[in-house]
């Protein structure tokens, strides 16, 4: 076991256990999907849950559903009347996500949209207290501008995979469009005076932003 894996295992042992529904979803995702590492997992899922519980949002927007793990974690912090909108372009996994939303007792709190997030976001009439970006890495800058316009002042935006396996600190091969997209997003956010920002080197990198102005 590598030192990094040992630290991760130690952290898991000292964190509240994964609930049964999330554990079942984690196992099914690993058994049935091609890229199960796209799932948030126990530690990041618990972090998302804690952030949501601290903010107590009434409206959450998630860009990138995958099999629904992160949506369930985020929805745990919603106010009693709150709802979460989640978007994914891959409708092949929607049945799995919807099934687990029901198993988690959140079928009335989580609304799933299938399609291009850039189009779906523009069609949403609501404003949000918390937004989580975890979609197509090449489109992060597009998602950011669209999402920020839908975020309440004082609201928080989280962006996942902002280290992209460490490639953001290395010379990028021009064929690696995803790494280029993430780095362009990181540079855009770093210059943006509309947000307060924290780049957290947790897992594959998590950017935590708070909107200061419109």
JOPE-V610625 format. One line per field, one symbol per residue. phi: phi as a letter, one per 20 degrees, with the letter a starting at -180 (. if undefined). psi: psi as a letter, one per 30 degrees, with the letter a starting at -180 (. if undefined). burial: 1 if it has 16 or more other C-alpha atoms within 10 Angstrom, else 0. Layout:
phi->???
psi->???
burial->???
//
This chain:
phi->.ffffffffffffddgfffffffffgffffecdfcfffffngffgfffffgfffflfecccddoeleoffffffffeffgefccdccbeeffdffffffffffemdfeddddcdqfgfefgfeeeedcebccdbdfffdgffggfffffeeffnfdcdcemeelmnffedfeffeefffffffffgfffgeeefcebcedfdldncedccfecf
psi->kleeeeeeeeeefgkklkleeeeeeeeeefffleifffkeleeeeeeeeeeeeeehlfkkkkjjebggeeeeeefffklegllkkkkkfjfffeeeeeefeeefggfffkkkkkajeeeeeffkflllfkkjjhbjffgeeeeeeeeefgkkkflkkkklhffhgfffflkkkffieeeeeeeeeeeeeefjffkkkjjjhkcgkjkjkkkel.
burial->0000000000000000010011001100100000010111111111011111100111111111111111111111110001111111100011011101100101001111110011001000001111111111111110110111011111111111111100110000000001111111110010000011101000101111111000
//
